[in-house]
């Protein structure tokens, strides 16, 4: 591959990764995973602090 072709693909790599990550986050939020992660984070914090 020539250098220009590599540069062209590299220009699209960042936005492609951004769109893919946003799509995965939206999918997880729609499944209710956000609440699960929040509950686990709260439980871990309570164990580290020693309250729970």
PDB file of N, CA, C and O in Angstrom:
ATOM      1  N   UNK A   1       0.833  -1.182   0.000  1.00  0.00           N
ATOM      2  CA  UNK A   1       0.000   0.000   0.000  1.00  0.00           C
ATOM      3  C   UNK A   1       0.873   1.239   0.000  1.00  0.00           C
ATOM      4  O   UNK A   1       1.922   1.290   0.642  1.00  0.00           O
ATOM      5  N   UNK A   2       0.420   2.216  -0.724  1.00  0.00           N
ATOM      6  CA  UNK A   2       1.177   3.456  -0.743  1.00  0.00           C
ATOM      7  C   UNK A   2       0.875   4.268   0.513  1.00  0.00           C
ATOM      8  O   UNK A   2      -0.079   3.990   1.238  1.00  0.00           O
ATOM      9  N   UNK A   3       1.693   5.257   0.747  1.00  0.00           N
ATOM     10  CA  UNK A   3       1.550   6.087   1.936  1.00  0.00           C
ATOM     11  C   UNK A   3       0.261   6.895   1.902  1.00  0.00           C
ATOM     12  O   UNK A   3      -0.368   7.097   2.940  1.00  0.00           O
ATOM     13  N   UNK A   4      -0.139   7.357   0.726  1.00  0.00           N
ATOM     14  CA  UNK A   4      -1.368   8.145   0.620  1.00  0.00           C
ATOM     15  C   UNK A   4      -2.597   7.315   0.958  1.00  0.00           C
ATOM     16  O   UNK A   4      -3.537   7.814   1.575  1.00  0.00           O
ATOM     17  N   UNK A   5      -2.591   6.068   0.561  1.00  0.00           N
ATOM     18  CA  UNK A   5      -3.721   5.196   0.852  1.00  0.00           C
ATOM     19  C   UNK A   5      -3.817   4.957   2.363  1.00  0.00           C
ATOM     20  O   UNK A   5      -4.913   4.978   2.924  1.00  0.00           O
ATOM     21  N   UNK A   6      -2.682   4.732   3.018  1.00  0.00           N
ATOM     22  CA  UNK A   6      -2.669   4.526   4.459  1.00  0.00           C
ATOM     23  C   UNK A   6      -3.173   5.763   5.183  1.00  0.00           C
ATOM     24  O   UNK A   6      -3.932   5.649   6.145  1.00  0.00           O
ATOM     25  N   UNK A   7      -2.766   6.933   4.739  1.00  0.00           N
ATOM     26  CA  UNK A   7      -3.217   8.180   5.356  1.00  0.00           C
ATOM     27  C   UNK A   7      -4.716   8.370   5.180  1.00  0.00           C
ATOM     28  O   UNK A   7      -5.392   8.885   6.071  1.00  0.00           O
ATOM     29  N   UNK A   8      -5.235   7.950   4.022  1.00  0.00           N
ATOM     30  CA  UNK A   8      -6.675   8.068   3.772  1.00  0.00           C
ATOM     31  C   UNK A   8      -7.461   7.189   4.739  1.00  0.00           C
ATOM     32  O   UNK A   8      -8.464   7.626   5.303  1.00  0.00           O
ATOM     33  N   UNK A   9      -7.009   5.952   4.929  1.00  0.00           N
ATOM     34  CA  UNK A   9      -7.692   5.056   5.857  1.00  0.00           C
ATOM     35  C   UNK A   9      -7.554   5.548   7.295  1.00  0.00           C
ATOM     36  O   UNK A   9      -8.489   5.424   8.086  1.00  0.00           O
ATOM     37  N   UNK A  10      -6.400   6.101   7.633  1.00  0.00           N
ATOM     38  CA  UNK A  10      -6.176   6.595   8.985  1.00  0.00           C
ATOM     39  C   UNK A  10      -7.105   7.756   9.306  1.00  0.00           C
ATOM     40  O   UNK A  10      -7.511   7.917  10.457  1.00  0.00           O
ATOM     41  N   UNK A  11      -7.446   8.560   8.321  1.00  0.00           N
ATOM     42  CA  UNK A  11      -8.351   9.689   8.528  1.00  0.00           C
ATOM     43  C   UNK A  11      -9.755   9.212   8.889  1.00  0.00           C
ATOM     44  O   UNK A  11     -10.477   9.918   9.593  1.00  0.00           O
ATOM     45  N   UNK A  12     -10.152   8.042   8.426  1.00  0.00           N
ATOM     46  CA  UNK A  12     -11.482   7.505   8.722  1.00  0.00           C
ATOM     47  C   UNK A  12     -11.502   6.618   9.960  1.00  0.00           C
ATOM     48  O   UNK A  12     -12.580   6.276  10.448  1.00  0.00           O
ATOM     49  N   UNK A  13     -10.364   6.245  10.469  1.00  0.00           N
ATOM     50  CA  UNK A  13     -10.297   5.311  11.586  1.00  0.00           C
ATOM     51  C   UNK A  13     -10.871   5.918  12.862  1.00  0.00           C
ATOM     52  O   UNK A  13     -11.661   5.262  13.541  1.00  0.00           O
ATOM     53  N   UNK A  14     -10.507   7.130  13.202  1.00  0.00           N
ATOM     54  CA  UNK A  14     -10.999   7.768  14.424  1.00  0.00           C
ATOM     55  C   UNK A  14     -12.511   7.907  14.450  1.00  0.00           C
ATOM     56  O   UNK A  14     -13.151   7.459  15.401  1.00  0.00           O
ATOM     57  N   UNK A  15     -13.099   8.520  13.424  1.00  0.00           N
ATOM     58  CA  UNK A  15     -14.564   8.628  13.408  1.00  0.00           C
ATOM     59  C   UNK A  15     -15.276   7.279  13.393  1.00  0.00           C
ATOM     60  O   UNK A  15     -16.357   7.146  13.966  1.00  0.00           O
ATOM     61  N   UNK A  16     -14.686   6.282  12.747  1.00  0.00           N
ATOM     62  CA  UNK A  16     -15.304   4.957  12.716  1.00  0.00           C
ATOM     63  C   UNK A  16     -15.320   4.340  14.111  1.00  0.00           C
ATOM     64  O   UNK A  16     -16.318   3.743  14.515  1.00  0.00           O
ATOM     65  N   UNK A  17     -14.226   4.481  14.843  1.00  0.00           N
ATOM     66  CA  UNK A  17     -14.166   3.955  16.207  1.00  0.00           C
ATOM     67  C   UNK A  17     -15.150   4.708  17.097  1.00  0.00           C
ATOM     68  O   UNK A  17     -15.816   4.101  17.935  1.00  0.00           O
ATOM     69  N   UNK A  18     -15.245   6.023  16.920  1.00  0.00           N
ATOM     70  CA  UNK A  18     -16.180   6.828  17.697  1.00  0.00           C
ATOM     71  C   UNK A  18     -17.625   6.387  17.460  1.00  0.00           C
ATOM     72  O   UNK A  18     -18.386   6.216  18.411  1.00  0.00           O
ATOM     73  N   UNK A  19     -17.997   6.206  16.212  1.00  0.00           N
ATOM     74  CA  UNK A  19     -19.363   5.774  15.892  1.00  0.00           C
ATOM     75  C   UNK A  19     -19.653   4.375  16.444  1.00  0.00           C
ATOM     76  O   UNK A  19     -20.743   4.121  16.956  1.00  0.00           O
ATOM     77  N   UNK A  20     -18.684   3.481  16.338  1.00  0.00           N
ATOM     78  CA  UNK A  20     -18.879   2.127  16.852  1.00  0.00           C
ATOM     79  C   UNK A  20     -19.055   2.139  18.367  1.00  0.00           C
ATOM     80  O   UNK A  20     -19.909   1.430  18.899  1.00  0.00           O
ATOM     81  N   UNK A  21     -18.246   2.946  19.065  1.00  0.00           N
ATOM     82  CA  UNK A  21     -18.363   2.989  20.520  1.00  0.00           C
ATOM     83  C   UNK A  21     -19.680   3.620  20.954  1.00  0.00           C
ATOM     84  O   UNK A  21     -20.276   3.179  21.936  1.00  0.00           O
ATOM     85  N   UNK A  22     -20.142   4.635  20.244  1.00  0.00           N
ATOM     86  CA  UNK A  22     -21.430   5.257  20.565  1.00  0.00           C
ATOM     87  C   UNK A  22     -22.576   4.277  20.335  1.00  0.00           C
ATOM     88  O   UNK A  22     -23.527   4.235  21.115  1.00  0.00           O
ATOM     89  N   UNK A  23     -22.486   3.494  19.272  1.00  0.00           N
ATOM     90  CA  UNK A  23     -23.522   2.498  18.993  1.00  0.00           C
ATOM     91  C   UNK A  23     -23.558   1.432  20.078  1.00  0.00           C
ATOM     92  O   UNK A  23     -24.635   0.996  20.487  1.00  0.00           O
ATOM     93  N   UNK A  24     -22.376   1.007  20.550  1.00  0.00           N
ATOM     94  CA  UNK A  24     -22.323  -0.009  21.608  1.00  0.00           C
ATOM     95  C   UNK A  24     -22.860   0.539  22.924  1.00  0.00           C
ATOM     96  O   UNK A  24     -23.542  -0.173  23.660  1.00  0.00           O
ATOM     97  N   UNK A  25     -22.558   1.795  23.223  1.00  0.00           N
ATOM     98  CA  UNK A  25     -23.087   2.398  24.446  1.00  0.00           C
ATOM     99  C   UNK A  25     -24.608   2.510  24.379  1.00  0.00           C
ATOM    100  O   UNK A  25     -25.289   2.227  25.365  1.00  0.00           O
ATOM    101  N   UNK A  26     -25.148   2.916  23.240  1.00  0.00           N
ATOM    102  CA  UNK A  26     -26.598   3.029  23.086  1.00  0.00           C
ATOM    103  C   UNK A  26     -27.259   1.662  23.241  1.00  0.00           C
ATOM    104  O   UNK A  26     -28.317   1.549  23.860  1.00  0.00           O
ATOM    105  N   UNK A  27     -26.646   0.640  22.687  1.00  0.00           N
ATOM    106  CA  UNK A  27     -27.182  -0.713  22.806  1.00  0.00           C
ATOM    107  C   UNK A  27     -27.197  -1.161  24.269  1.00  0.00           C
ATOM    108  O   UNK A  27     -28.182  -1.738  24.731  1.00  0.00           O
ATOM    109  N   UNK A  28     -26.111  -0.897  24.995  1.00  0.00           N
ATOM    110  CA  UNK A  28     -26.042  -1.277  26.401  1.00  0.00           C
ATOM    111  C   UNK A  28     -27.049  -0.519  27.242  1.00  0.00           C
ATOM    112  O   UNK A  28     -27.664  -1.099  28.137  1.00  0.00           O
ATOM    113  N   UNK A  29     -27.230   0.766  26.973  1.00  0.00           N
ATOM    114  CA  UNK A  29     -28.210   1.558  27.714  1.00  0.00           C
ATOM    115  C   UNK A  29     -29.617   1.036  27.460  1.00  0.00           C
ATOM    116  O   UNK A  29     -30.421   0.951  28.388  1.00  0.00           O
ATOM    117  N   UNK A  30     -29.925   0.686  26.217  1.00  0.00           N
ATOM    118  CA  UNK A  30     -31.256   0.155  25.891  1.00  0.00           C
ATOM    119  C   UNK A  30     -31.523  -1.178  26.573  1.00  0.00           C
ATOM    120  O   UNK A  30     -32.676  -1.507  26.854  1.00  0.00           O
ATOM    121  N   UNK A  31     -30.478  -1.948  26.842  1.00  0.00           N
ATOM    122  CA  UNK A  31     -30.646  -3.240  27.515  1.00  0.00           C
ATOM    123  C   UNK A  31     -30.718  -3.097  29.028  1.00  0.00           C
ATOM    124  O   UNK A  31     -31.009  -4.070  29.722  1.00  0.00           O
ATOM    125  N   UNK A  32     -30.459  -1.900  29.553  1.00  0.00           N
ATOM    126  CA  UNK A  32     -30.513  -1.695  30.989  1.00  0.00           C
ATOM    127  C   UNK A  32     -29.201  -1.985  31.694  1.00  0.00           C
ATOM    128  O   UNK A  32     -29.174  -2.121  32.917  1.00  0.00           O
ATOM    129  N   UNK A  33     -28.130  -2.081  30.955  1.00  0.00           N
ATOM    130  CA  UNK A  33     -26.842  -2.406  31.538  1.00  0.00           C
ATOM    131  C   UNK A  33     -26.278  -1.256  32.377  1.00  0.00           C
ATOM    132  O   UNK A  33     -25.445  -1.483  33.254  1.00  0.00           O
ATOM    133  N   UNK A  34     -26.721  -0.039  32.118  1.00  0.00           N
ATOM    134  CA  UNK A  34     -26.214   1.100  32.863  1.00  0.00           C
ATOM    135  C   UNK A  34     -26.541   0.957  34.351  1.00  0.00           C
ATOM    136  O   UNK A  34     -25.701   1.263  35.198  1.00  0.00           O
ATOM    137  N   UNK A  35     -27.725   0.505  34.671  1.00  0.00           N
ATOM    138  CA  UNK A  35     -28.130   0.325  36.069  1.00  0.00           C
ATOM    139  C   UNK A  35     -27.325  -0.796  36.722  1.00  0.00           C
ATOM    140  O   UNK A  35     -26.967  -0.696  37.895  1.00  0.00           O
ATOM    141  N   UNK A  36     -27.038  -1.851  35.981  1.00  0.00           N
ATOM    142  CA  UNK A  36     -26.258  -2.969  36.513  1.00  0.00           C
ATOM    143  C   UNK A  36     -24.845  -2.495  36.871  1.00  0.00           C
ATOM    144  O   UNK A  36     -24.326  -2.814  37.941  1.00  0.00           O
ATOM    145  N   UNK A  37     -24.235  -1.737  35.971  1.00  0.00           N
ATOM    146  CA  UNK A  37     -22.878  -1.241  36.215  1.00  0.00           C
ATOM    147  C   UNK A  37     -22.866  -0.288  37.405  1.00  0.00           C
ATOM    148  O   UNK A  37     -21.955  -0.342  38.231  1.00  0.00           O
ATOM    149  N   UNK A  38     -23.861   0.577  37.499  1.00  0.00           N
ATOM    150  CA  UNK A  38     -23.938   1.508  38.622  1.00  0.00           C
ATOM    151  C   UNK A  38     -24.090   0.760  39.940  1.00  0.00           C
ATOM    152  O   UNK A  38     -23.434   1.110  40.921  1.00  0.00           O
ATOM    153  N   UNK A  39     -24.930  -0.247  39.984  1.00  0.00           N
ATOM    154  CA  UNK A  39     -25.110  -1.037  41.206  1.00  0.00           C
ATOM    155  C   UNK A  39     -23.815  -1.729  41.625  1.00  0.00           C
ATOM    156  O   UNK A  39     -23.484  -1.761  42.811  1.00  0.00           O
ATOM    157  N   UNK A  40     -23.080  -2.283  40.657  1.00  0.00           N
ATOM    158  CA  UNK A  40     -21.814  -2.938  40.977  1.00  0.00           C
ATOM    159  C   UNK A  40     -20.794  -1.926  41.488  1.00  0.00           C
ATOM    160  O   UNK A  40     -20.045  -2.220  42.420  1.00  0.00           O
ATOM    161  N   UNK A  41     -20.756  -0.748  40.893  1.00  0.00           N
ATOM    162  CA  UNK A  41     -19.818   0.285  41.336  1.00  0.00           C
ATOM    163  C   UNK A  41     -20.130   0.726  42.757  1.00  0.00           C
ATOM    164  O   UNK A  41     -19.220   0.922  43.563  1.00  0.00           O
ATOM    165  N   UNK A  42     -21.398   0.883  43.067  1.00  0.00           N
ATOM    166  CA  UNK A  42     -21.787   1.275  44.420  1.00  0.00           C
ATOM    167  C   UNK A  42     -21.393   0.197  45.418  1.00  0.00           C
ATOM    168  O   UNK A  42     -20.883   0.503  46.496  1.00  0.00           O
ATOM    169  N   UNK A  43     -21.630  -1.068  45.064  1.00  0.00           N
ATOM    170  CA  UNK A  43     -21.290  -2.162  45.957  1.00  0.00           C
ATOM    171  C   UNK A  43     -19.777  -2.238  46.210  1.00  0.00           C
ATOM    172  O   UNK A  43     -19.349  -2.456  47.343  1.00  0.00           O
ATOM    173  N   UNK A  44     -18.982  -2.060  45.170  1.00  0.00           N
ATOM    174  CA  UNK A  44     -17.528  -2.095  45.318  1.00  0.00           C
ATOM    175  C   UNK A  44     -17.060  -0.941  46.190  1.00  0.00           C
ATOM    176  O   UNK A  44     -16.203  -1.136  47.052  1.00  0.00           O
ATOM    177  N   UNK A  45     -17.602   0.255  45.988  1.00  0.00           N
ATOM    178  CA  UNK A  45     -17.206   1.405  46.803  1.00  0.00           C
ATOM    179  C   UNK A  45     -17.558   1.192  48.263  1.00  0.00           C
ATOM    180  O   UNK A  45     -16.772   1.519  49.152  1.00  0.00           O
ATOM    181  N   UNK A  46     -18.732   0.647  48.511  1.00  0.00           N
ATOM    182  CA  UNK A  46     -19.142   0.419  49.892  1.00  0.00           C
ATOM    183  C   UNK A  46     -18.225  -0.608  50.569  1.00  0.00           C
ATOM    184  O   UNK A  46     -17.938  -0.484  51.759  1.00  0.00           O
ATOM    185  N   UNK A  47     -17.764  -1.617  49.825  1.00  0.00           N
ATOM    186  CA  UNK A  47     -16.859  -2.605  50.390  1.00  0.00           C
ATOM    187  C   UNK A  47     -15.489  -2.005  50.669  1.00  0.00           C
ATOM    188  O   UNK A  47     -14.868  -2.320  51.685  1.00  0.00           O
ATOM    189  N   UNK A  48     -15.014  -1.148  49.780  1.00  0.00           N
ATOM    190  CA  UNK A  48     -13.691  -0.535  49.976  1.00  0.00           C
ATOM    191  C   UNK A  48     -13.689   0.428  51.152  1.00  0.00           C
ATOM    192  O   UNK A  48     -12.727   0.477  51.918  1.00  0.00           O
ATOM    193  N   UNK A  49     -14.748   1.182  51.294  1.00  0.00           N
ATOM    194  CA  UNK A  49     -14.840   2.139  52.392  1.00  0.00           C
ATOM    195  C   UNK A  49     -15.093   1.406  53.709  1.00  0.00           C
ATOM    196  O   UNK A  49     -14.674   1.869  54.770  1.00  0.00           O
ATOM    197  N   UNK A  50     -15.758   0.297  53.644  1.00  0.00           N
ATOM    198  CA  UNK A  50     -16.020  -0.492  54.838  1.00  0.00           C
ATOM    199  C   UNK A  50     -17.395  -0.253  55.437  1.00  0.00           C
ATOM    200  O   UNK A  50     -17.663  -0.678  56.561  1.00  0.00           O
ATOM    201  N   UNK A  51     -18.264   0.420  54.704  1.00  0.00           N
ATOM    202  CA  UNK A  51     -19.609   0.689  55.216  1.00  0.00           C
ATOM    203  C   UNK A  51     -20.475  -0.555  55.102  1.00  0.00           C
ATOM    204  O   UNK A  51     -21.220  -0.896  56.020  1.00  0.00           O
ATOM    205  N   UNK A  52     -20.365  -1.235  53.949  1.00  0.00           N
ATOM    206  CA  UNK A  52     -21.259  -2.363  53.706  1.00  0.00           C
ATOM    207  C   UNK A  52     -20.663  -3.589  54.164  1.00  0.00           C
ATOM    208  O   UNK A  52     -21.270  -4.653  54.044  1.00  0.00           O
TER     209      UNK A  52
END
